[in-house]
Amino acid sequence: MSLHYETRELSPSTWVDFERLFEKHGGVQGGCWCMFYQVAKGWRDRNRALNKAKKHALVMQGKAHGVIVYHGGKPVGWCQFGPCEELPRIESMKDYRPTHRGNLWRITCFFTDRDYRREGVARAALDGALHYMKDHGAEVVEAYPVDPRKRHSSNLLWNGTPDLFVPIGFTKECKLGSERWIFKKTL
């Protein structure tokens, strides 16, 4: 059975849906609220409440991008994306080398409601994210999937796996640390 999804970009008007999805799951990944890649330094000093408040402020200022996936009007998934300056933590990762100079955007995180896992939510999120990035003028997109040959719990696959990216034209560029790759797609 194939489920039908729709996507909407994260904005002040969709914040309540993002909040509902993340609250259901404790702010996701220890209360991250999808702030990890938006913070260059000082991550250990942050908590769930601070992450939520900061994410809310960034959304209200138009400085946080992402796409929310809906099934029957209910938020069931998420993909964070944005221009490089919005997601600076990538630059501090071991072995990072940009794949493009110019209007480079990033895809950093996926999340799927536990009741919808293995139902195509991440694919819908990725398709929506690419659509919105193109609308924002992105030229090239980087993604950082984890090596599926390493043993990962499914809740640690927030960067996706190569199987999500390769079928839609992403190419493997180079290694990023010990468990990730940089994949690239020109829009």
N, C-alpha and C positions, 0 to 999 in steps of 0.2 A: 504494500500500500504506500503510495506516494502522497505526502502531505503538501498542501499549498501554503506558501509563506509570502508575506510581503515585508518590505523593509522601509524604514524611515530613518532619516539622519538624526543624530543626537542634536538637540537644540533646546532652548528654554521651554518650548511647548511639549517636547517629548521627555523632558527630565523626569517627570513623574513615572513614566513607564520604565526608564532606566533604573530609577530608585526602587521600584517594585520588584524588578528582576533581581537586583543585587541584594536587597533586604531579605528576600526569600532565602538567599544563600549566604547570609552572614557577611555581606560585603565582598564575597568571593576571595579565595586564596588568602585567608587570614586577615580579611578586612582591607584589602588592597584598594578597592573601588577603582581599579584600573588606573592607578596613579604611578605605579612603579616606573614605567618608562617616561613619565612626565617629570620626574624628579631626578636631577643629575647627582645630587649629593644629599647626605643626611637621612637616608631611608630608615635606618635603625631607630631614629628618634620619632618616628611617626606612629600613629595609632589609627584605628578604624574611624573614629569620629573626625579626626583631623583630615584623613584622606577623603571622607565623604564631603566635608565642608569645602575643602580645596577643589575637589572635582566639581561640585555645584557652582562655586565661584567661577571656575574656568569655563564651564558650559554657559553661564549667564553672560560672560564676556566674549563668547565666540572663540575661545582659545582651546577647546577640546573637541576633537572630531571622533565620530564613530557612527556605526549603523546598528539599529535595533531591529531584530527579526521578530515578526509577529505571526502567530497562528490563531486564526479566529479572533483577532483583536487583542490577544494576550501576548505580552512580551515573553519570548522564549529563548532569545539568543542575542549575541552581541559580537561586534568586531571593532576594535579600536584602530584608527588610522590617523594620519596627520602629516603635515610637513615636518621636515627634520627639526626645526627649531622648537616644535611642540613636543617632541619626543627625544630629548637630548641624551638619555641614558645609553642609548645604543653606541654613541661615540666613545664611551669609556669601557666598552666590552673588549676583552682580549681579542686581538687580531682584526678588529674592525677596520675596513677600508671602504670608503664610499664607492659605489659602482658607477656613479654618474655625477657630473657637475651640472648644476642648473636646477630646475624645479623637481627635485627628488622628494617623494613622499614615502611614508613607511606604514607597514601593517605590523602591529606588535602583538595583539592579543585577540583571542577568541574566547567566548564563554557560551555554554549551552545549558539551559535549565535541565536539571537532572531527570525530569520527566520526558525530555525530548531528545536525549542522546542517541546517537546512531540513526537519526531520522533525517539527515541532510541539512540541518540547521547551519552548520559551519559553511557549507557550500553556498547557501542562500546569503549568509552574511558576507562572504567574500565577493560574490557577484554584486551585491548591493554596494559594498565598499568601493569596488572598482568603478562602478557607475558614478557614485558621488565624488570620488577623487577626480575623475575625468571632468565632471562639471566644475570642479574647483580649479582646473587648469593643470593638474599634475601631468608631468611628462613621462616620468619613470617612477615605478613603485618597487621598493625593496620589501621583502618578507624574510623571516628568520626561523624557518621550521626546524624542529628537532629531528635528530637522526633516529629513525624508527627502529634501527637495529639495536639501540640501547634499550634497556628495560625501563619503561616509564609507566607509572600509574596513569590512567586515563585523565585524572584531574591535573596532571602536570604537563599536559600537551597544549597549553594555552597559546603557544606560538604556531600551532598546526604542525602537520607533517608534509613532506614533499608530495605525497599523493594528493593532497588538496590543491597544490599549486601547479604542478607539471601539466595536468590535462588542459589547463586554460592558458598555456603559453608562457609560464614563468620558466626561466632557465637558471640552473645552478651556476653561481659565479665563483664562490670560494668558501672556505671553512670559516666559521666564527666561533672561536673557543673550541671546547672539546665535544660539544653535543649539538651545535647548530650549524646551519649553512646560511649564506646569503643567497637568496633567490631574487631575480630581477625580471620585470616585465615593462616593456615600453607601451604606453597607452596611445 
